Amino acid sequence: MEKIFSLMTVVPAMATDDYVGFTFFVGCMAMMAASAFFFLSMSSFDSKWRTSILVSGLITFIAAVHYWYMRDYWATNATSPTFFRYVDWVLTVPLMCVEFYLILKVAGATKQLMWKLIFLSVIMLVTGYFGEAVYNTGNGPALWGLVSGLAYFAIVAELWKGGAAKLAASAGGAVQAAHTTLLKFVVIGWAIYPIGYMAGTEGWYSGIFGGLPMDVIYNVGDAINKIGFGLVVYNLAVNSK
Ligand SMILES: *C/C=C(C)/C=C/C=C(C)/C=C/C1=C(C)CCCC1(C)C
């Protein structure tokens, strides 16, 4: 009994209005559960889909590990774990680009397409980090956010109208349907992040959405995008077994 009480004193309870802490906690659990789901389902699929499902699981697993640290960082410091956040993104977003390549491989997607998407995603994230954490005063957030946004649009253009779109159209059927759904995640789901970035820029748009914290916006975005993305790929593997 004494042991239990001493444990309770070292583990700080979370305030009921700590939405950031709460979404880090739930996000961590959700990413762990999703990883178990993707990894355990892998063996039931035809070998041509296994790498795609593996990548879905890696995306949520890498996020789970980072959420573990970010939850702790927030509980200890009550400030945004910006560095962990961007390390997570710079690993998982390129893997999401790999996912597009993997599903379009049946239609002849090249490594060149994969590297183009990865390159653009790294530019988007590194410049976003500059605006959020390095040159985050004066015009810094606006300028770096703009560069980041241009890279984001280039990704959307490639997937929607560029070579990737043509490959998806030539593949048709379940692959094209999955590509279209993943594209919607990129256009709608990823648009959540620049909104979080604006909400997080002090004295800029920090008042929009009634002061909803940037981390809550990012955490909700991550859950939708990482788990949702993986489920689209899972669904494709189920439908075209
Ligand atoms: C799992 C994590 C994902 C899908 C993260 C995606 C992040 C973005 C699409 C971030 C985009 C940004 C802009 C387009 C401009 C402002 C800076 C960023 C980095 C927040």
The ligand as a MOL file (V3000), in Angstrom:
LIG
                    3D

  0  0  0     0  0            999 V3000
M  V30 BEGIN CTAB
M  V30 COUNTS 20 20 0 0 0
M  V30 BEGIN ATOM
M  V30 1 C 2.4580 12.6460 -39.5670 0
M  V30 2 C 2.8180 13.9820 -39.8150 0
M  V30 3 C 2.4390 14.7260 -40.8940 0
M  V30 4 C 1.5550 14.1780 -41.9810 0
M  V30 5 C 2.9160 16.0810 -40.9470 0
M  V30 6 C 2.6810 16.9460 -41.9320 0
M  V30 7 C 3.1460 18.2730 -41.8250 0
M  V30 8 C 2.8780 19.2840 -42.7050 0
M  V30 9 C 2.0850 19.0590 -43.9610 0
M  V30 10 C 3.3920 20.6010 -42.3880 0
M  V30 11 C 3.2790 21.6820 -43.1550 0
M  V30 12 C 3.7130 23.0560 -42.8670 0
M  V30 13 C 3.3570 24.0240 -43.8200 0
M  V30 14 C 2.7180 23.6610 -45.1260 0
M  V30 15 C 3.6420 25.4920 -43.6160 0
M  V30 16 C 3.9610 25.8430 -42.2030 0
M  V30 17 C 4.9350 24.9170 -41.6180 0
M  V30 18 C 4.4480 23.4540 -41.5800 0
M  V30 19 C 5.7180 22.6220 -41.4330 0
M  V30 20 C 3.5550 23.2790 -40.3530 0
M  V30 END ATOM
M  V30 BEGIN BOND
M  V30 1 1 1 2
M  V30 2 2 2 3
M  V30 3 1 3 4
M  V30 4 1 3 5
M  V30 5 2 5 6
M  V30 6 1 6 7
M  V30 7 2 7 8
M  V30 8 1 8 9
M  V30 9 1 8 10
M  V30 10 2 10 11
M  V30 11 1 11 12
M  V30 12 2 12 13
M  V30 13 1 12 18
M  V30 14 1 13 14
M  V30 15 1 13 15
M  V30 16 1 15 16
M  V30 17 1 16 17
M  V30 18 1 17 18
M  V30 19 1 18 19
M  V30 20 1 18 20
M  V30 END BOND
M  V30 END CTAB
M  END
